[in-house]
């Protein structure tokens, strides 16, 4: 049996679109109604799209999140917390811009997938980055503040649509602006994680990073040696047992 109401573009009547391809039924969103919102439901014509396809928009974000969780943390161990953090913010900001300009359901779904991929770097790696920049006695406090802010996003979103505006555009612009400010701030003012630099045996850069933090806080800089650095120096300066080397050469010759 053919679908009596195919979901395809139809001619409009008096500027109104046909509902789900039915050119005998026309509709218009009542913007004066308290429950109406200017969101994707209207812009992407989701009235006639299946619930599974609508659900895929949100699910694609978690798919991207799960995929990038496989490799992005490892990349941060190789290339640094700061680089992956900034790349993720940039990617997420571009995804938000893409969702703003998109009028196509498939493109919006792809942008949500990219947004989810970048979320790992912004949240998980960003949290790790923050912890490695803080002294131990400050990690619990600021970690709690960070997670409280993440939890407040949903609450503030509801308050925005309830009391400020029904249009999602300004909320998206605000989020994008925060992303740009975070990217610029990280590039110019945030140092690389000293703990990461020490783990990569980049001791001079680690000292520079600590001194940058100390200067910002008005504290005395650090010019000593790290524990791992001392161990490396001792290993390098450890005397060689030439008799053992000679025995090895003899064994290889035989």
C-alpha positions in Angstrom: 0.0 0.0 0.0 1.4 3.4 -1.0 1.9 6.1 1.7 -1.1 8.5 1.4 1.0 11.3 2.9 4.5 11.1 1.5 7.1 13.3 3.2 8.2 15.4 0.3 8.1 19.1 -0.6 4.7 20.4 -1.8 3.3 23.6 -3.1 2.2 26.0 -0.4 -1.1 27.8 0.0 -0.9 31.5 1.0 2.7 31.0 2.0 1.9 27.9 4.2 3.6 24.5 3.6 1.6 21.4 3.1 1.6 19.1 6.1 3.6 15.9 5.3 3.0 16.2 1.6 -0.7 16.5 2.1 -1.6 19.4 -0.1 -5.1 19.7 1.4 -3.7 20.3 4.9 -1.6 23.3 5.7 -0.1 24.5 8.9 1.7 27.4 10.6 3.6 27.4 13.9 2.0 29.6 16.5 4.9 31.6 17.8 2.7 33.2 20.4 2.1 29.9 22.1 4.2 29.4 25.2 5.1 25.8 24.2 6.3 26.6 20.7 10.1 26.9 20.0 12.1 28.0 17.1 14.3 24.9 16.8 15.3 22.1 14.5 11.8 20.6 14.5 10.7 23.4 12.1 14.0 24.2 10.4 14.7 20.6 9.4 11.1 19.7 8.7 11.0 16.9 11.4 7.2 16.8 11.5 7.1 13.8 9.1 10.5 12.2 9.9 10.4 8.9 11.8 11.2 8.9 15.5 14.2 6.6 14.8 15.7 9.1 12.4 15.1 12.0 14.8 16.7 10.0 17.6 19.7 9.4 15.4 20.6 13.1 15.7 21.3 12.8 19.4 22.6 9.3 19.1 25.2 10.3 16.5 26.8 12.6 19.1 27.4 9.7 21.5 28.6 7.5 18.6 31.3 10.2 17.9 32.1 10.4 21.6 32.5 6.6 21.9 34.7 6.5 18.7 37.1 9.3 19.7 37.4 7.8 23.2 39.3 5.0 21.6 42.2 7.0 20.2 42.0 10.7 21.4 43.3 10.1 25.0 46.3 8.2 23.5 47.0 11.1 21.2 47.0 13.5 24.2 49.7 11.2 25.7 51.8 11.7 22.6 51.2 15.2 21.4 50.3 16.9 24.7 47.1 17.9 26.6 47.1 21.4 25.4 47.3 20.6 21.7 44.5 18.0 21.8 42.4 20.3 24.0 42.7 23.2 21.6 42.1 21.0 18.6 38.9 19.7 20.2 37.6 23.1 21.0 38.2 24.3 17.5 36.5 21.2 16.0 33.5 21.6 18.3 33.2 25.3 17.5 33.2 24.5 13.7 30.6 21.8 14.3 28.4 24.3 16.1 28.7 26.7 13.2 27.9 23.9 10.8 24.7 23.0 12.8 23.7 26.7 12.7 23.9 27.1 8.9 22.6 23.6 8.1 19.1 23.2 6.7 19.6 19.5 6.0 18.9 16.6 8.4 21.8 14.5 7.2 24.3 17.4 7.5 23.1 18.2 10.9 23.5 14.6 12.0 27.1 14.6 10.7 27.8 17.8 12.6 26.5 16.2 15.7 28.8 13.2 15.2 31.8 15.6 14.9 30.6 17.5 17.9 30.6 14.3 19.9 34.0 13.4 18.7 35.4 16.7 19.9 33.6 16.4 23.2 36.1 13.9 24.5 39.0 16.3 24.1 37.0 19.2 25.5 35.6 17.4 28.6 37.7 14.3 29.4 41.1 15.5 28.3 40.3 19.0 29.4 39.5 17.8 32.9 42.8 15.8 32.9 44.6 18.9 31.6 43.1 21.0 34.4 44.1 18.5 37.1 47.7 18.4 35.9 47.9 22.2 36.1 46.6 22.4 39.7 48.4 21.5 43.0 47.0 18.4 44.7 45.3 20.4 47.4 43.2 22.3 44.8 42.1 19.5 42.5 39.0 18.4 44.4 37.6 21.9 44.8 38.1 23.0 41.2 37.2 19.6 39.8 33.9 19.9 41.7 33.3 23.4 40.3 34.0 22.2 36.8 31.5 19.3 37.0 28.9 21.6 38.6 29.2 24.0 35.7 28.7 21.0 33.3 25.6 20.0 35.1 24.2 23.6 35.0 24.2 23.7 31.2 21.0 21.8 31.0 19.4 23.9 33.7 20.5 27.2 32.1 19.2 26.0 28.8 15.8 25.4 30.2 15.8 28.8 31.9 16.8 30.4 28.6 13.9 29.0 26.6 11.5 29.6 29.5 12.3 33.2 30.4 14.6 34.7 27.7 13.9 33.5 24.2 12.3 30.7 22.1 15.0 31.0 19.5 18.0 28.6 19.9 20.2 30.9 17.8 21.4 33.1 20.6 22.1 30.2 22.8 24.3 28.7 20.1 26.1 32.0 19.5 26.8 32.2 23.2 28.2 28.7 23.3 30.3 29.4 20.2 31.7 32.6 21.6 32.8 30.8 24.8 34.5 28.2 22.6 36.4 30.9 20.7 37.4 32.7 23.9 38.6 29.4 25.4 40.6 28.6 22.3 42.3 32.0 22.3 43.0 31.9 26.0 44.5 28.4 25.8 46.7 29.4 22.9 48.1 32.6 24.4 48.0 32.0 28.2 47.7 28.4 29.2 51.0 26.4 29.4 51.4 22.8 28.5 50.9 20.3 31.4 54.2 20.1 33.4 53.4 16.5 34.3 53.0 15.6 30.6 56.3 17.3 29.8 58.1 15.5 32.6 56.7 12.2 31.4 58.1 12.9 27.9 61.4 13.9 29.5 61.2 17.5 28.3 62.5 18.9 31.6 63.4 22.4 30.4 60.0 22.9 28.9 58.4 21.5 32.1 60.4 24.1 34.2 59.2 26.8 31.8 55.6 25.7 32.2 55.8 25.7 36.0 57.5 29.1 36.0 54.8 30.5 33.8 52.2 29.3 36.3 54.3 30.7 39.2 54.6 34.1 37.5 50.9 34.3 37.0 50.3 33.5 40.7 53.0 35.8 41.9 55.1 32.9 43.3 58.8 32.0 43.1 59.8 30.0 40.0 61.2 26.5 40.0 64.8 25.9 38.9 65.6 22.6 40.4 65.6 19.1 39.1 62.7 16.7 38.8 62.8 13.2 40.4 62.7 11.5 37.0 65.3 13.9 35.7 67.7 12.9 38.6 67.1 9.2 37.9 67.9 9.7 34.3 71.1 11.6 35.1 72.2 8.8 37.5 71.4 6.2 34.9 73.4 8.1 32.3 76.4 8.6 34.6 76.4 5.1 36.0 79.9 3.6 35.5 80.2 0.8 32.9 81.5 -2.6 33.9 84.1 -3.2 31.2 84.7 -6.8 32.2 81.0 -7.5 31.5 81.3 -5.7 28.1 84.3 -7.8 27.3 82.5 -11.0 28.2 79.6 -10.0 25.9 82.0 -9.4 23.0 83.7 -12.8 23.6 80.3 -14.5 23.6 79.3 -12.8 20.4 82.6 -13.7 18.7 82.1 -17.4 19.6 
